[in-house]
C-alpha cells in the first residue's frame, strides 16, 4: 500500500484545487454543447487562450513542434513519471479511450508532456509511455521550454519539497486532458474522473466525423 505523507496530501489538494479553478475559469469562456454532451459531463468548448505551441524533444530524441502534428487531433496531458497515482491513472484512461476509438485513433496523436524535465529524459519517458499505449508520445526538454509549453496550454504546475519522494521533491500539476483540433486550436478539455472512457471516446469520434463532413 502506498504511504500517504503530508506532502502527498498537499500535492493532491494543490492538484485538485488547480483543476477546480481551471474548470471554473473554463466555464467562463466556454460554450456548452448540450446536443452532444451529457449534462453531468465536465467538458468545455470555446476560443480560450489555450494554444498548441511547443518546441520539445520526443521520447525518441527528436526535436518536434506543434507543426509535426498538424492535421491530426492532439490529446495532451501534462504530468511526470514519478507521479504516484494521478498520472498513471489518467494515462491508462487515455489508452482506453484510444482503444475505444478504433480506426478513429489513427486521426489522434496522444501527447504526454512532462512537468519534471530534471528527471524525465527522453530515455526514461520512452520506457514510461510504453506502459500505457503504443501511440503515446512522451515530450520533454529543458525547464524553460517545458514552462513555455505549460504556459501556452495554461497548465498549473509547481515543484514541492517531499523528503519521502525520489530526489526529495514531487510535482503538483493540473490533471486535465486537452483535445486540440487538427489546426492546433483548443477544442475541449476533459478530466479522467468526469466521464467513462466510452463517453470521452464518443465525444472525440463525433468531432472527427464532423470535421470530415466539413472538409
C-alpha positions, -999 to +999 in steps of 0.1 A: +000+000+000+013+035-009+023+055+021+003+088+021+026+115+035+016+151+045+033+163+013+013+138-008-018+152+008-007+187-001+001+176-036-034+162-041-050+192-026-030+216-048-037+194-079-074+192-074-077+229-063-060+238-096-083+215-115-114+231-100-101+266-105-093+259-142-127+242-147-144+273-133-123+296-155-131+274-185-168+277-178-164+315-181-152+314-217-168+282-229-200+274-247-216+241-238-228+217-264-260+203-248-269+185-280-238+164-278-226+165-242-244+147-213-255+172-186-232+156-160-201+157-181-174+183-174-164+191-210-160+226-222-155+242-256-145+277-267-119+300-281-098+302-249-062+314-250-050+278-249-026+271-277-007+241-290+027+258-292+059+240-282+094+231-292+103+199-273+121+166-276+101+134-280+109+101-264+129+091-295+152+120-290+138+141-319+130+178-317+094+184-325+070+213-326+032+216-329+037+216-367+048+179-365+012+170-356-006+195-378-036+179-395-041+155-366-061+158-334-039+161-303-048+146-269-025+164-245-018+156-208+008+171-185+024+151-157+056+134-146+069+098-145+074+098-107+037+107-101+023+082-076-013+079-089-029+107-109-006+103-139-007+065-143-044+065-138-050+093-164-026+078-189-042+043-186-076+061-191-062+078-223-050+044-235-085+030-231-100+060-249-076+054-278-085+017-280-123+025-279-118+050-308-109+021-331-099+034-365-106+070-354-075+067-332-054+069-364-065+106-365-053+113-330-018+119-315-017+114-277+010+136-261+024+133-225+043+164-216+064+162-185+064+190-160+096+174-144+123+178-170+150+175-144+143+138-141+122+129-172+147+124-200+137+111-234+151+077-224+130+075-192+099+088-210+103+061-237+102+033-211+073+051-192+049+058-221+053+022-234+034+010-203+002+028-214-003+028-252+019+023-283+008+056-298+016+077-267+043+102-273+064+115-244+078+151-246+104+168-226+133+194-229+148+220-205+129+239-178+124+270-199+109+251-229+087+230-206+075+261-188+067+278-221+047+248-232+027+247-199+021+284-202+007+280-238-017+254-225-024+273-193-013+244-172-006+248-135+025+230-121+046+235-090+076+218-075+070+207-039+096+196-014+090+160-002+116+142+019+099+109+012+098+113-026+126+104-050+152+132-051+133+150-023+106+166-043+073+159-061+054+179-087+018+193-083+001+199-116-033+202-132-049+169-143-067+180-175-067+162-208-067+187-237-082+180-270-067+202-297-082+203-332-061+195-364-054+232-370-039+235-335-068+254-318-083+244-285-114+222-288-122+207-254-109+197-220-117+165-201-110+151-167-105+114-163-129+114-133-157+133-152-169+106-176-163+069-185-137+063-212-166+053-236-182+087-233-149+105-240-142+083-270-177+090-283-172+128-279-139+126-299-154+104-326-183+129-331-158+157-335-137+137-360-168+128-380-180+164-380-146+176-393-147+150-421-182+162-431-169+198-433-139+191-454 
